[in-house]
Amino acid sequence: MPYAYVAADLNDALIIIDISDPSNPTLQWTWWPGWRPRVRSSPGLVARGAGRVPGWEK
């Protein structure tokens, strides 16, 4: 089962980092408010993604 760390940066981007292997964290996906990806980049991790994040409605 994949594990992910979700963080926001100063530009309001949602950043999903795969920490399944704690010794090798990797960037899985980045999302900005209003941006919709054409293709999901990591179905196992992103399909269950954050969806609506409280406080991000602008």
N, C-alpha and C positions, 0 to 999 in steps of 0.2 A: 504494500500500500504506500503510495507516495505521500510525503510530508512536504508542506510548503510554509514559507514565512512570507507574510504579506506586509508591505510597508508603503508609505507614501513619501514622495520626495518634495522638494520645495516648489516644483511646478505642478503640484496636484496629480502627479502620475501615480497610478497603482502599479506596484512592482511585485511580481510573484517570483520567489526564489525557491528552487527545489533543494530541500535539505534532507532528502532521503539518505544521502551519504554525508554526514556532518563534516567530514574531512575535506569534502569537495563540493561546496554549495555552488549551484549554477543558476544563472538567470533563465527563467522559463518564459516569461511573458511580461510585457509592459502595456499598460492601458492608460489612456488619457480621457478625461470626461468629454463626451461627445464623439469619440472615435470608435468606430465599429470595424473590427477586423473582417476581412473577406473569408479567411480560412482560419480555423482554430489550429494553433501551432502545437499543442500538446494535449490531445483529447483526454488522456487519463487524468491530467491535473487541471486543465482549464475548463473542461466541460462541467466540473463540479465547482467552478470558480466562485468568486465572491458575489457576483450578481450585483444587486444594489447595496451599496455600503452606506450605513446611516451617517448623516452629516456631509455626504458628498453631493447632495442635491443642491445645485446652484442655479 
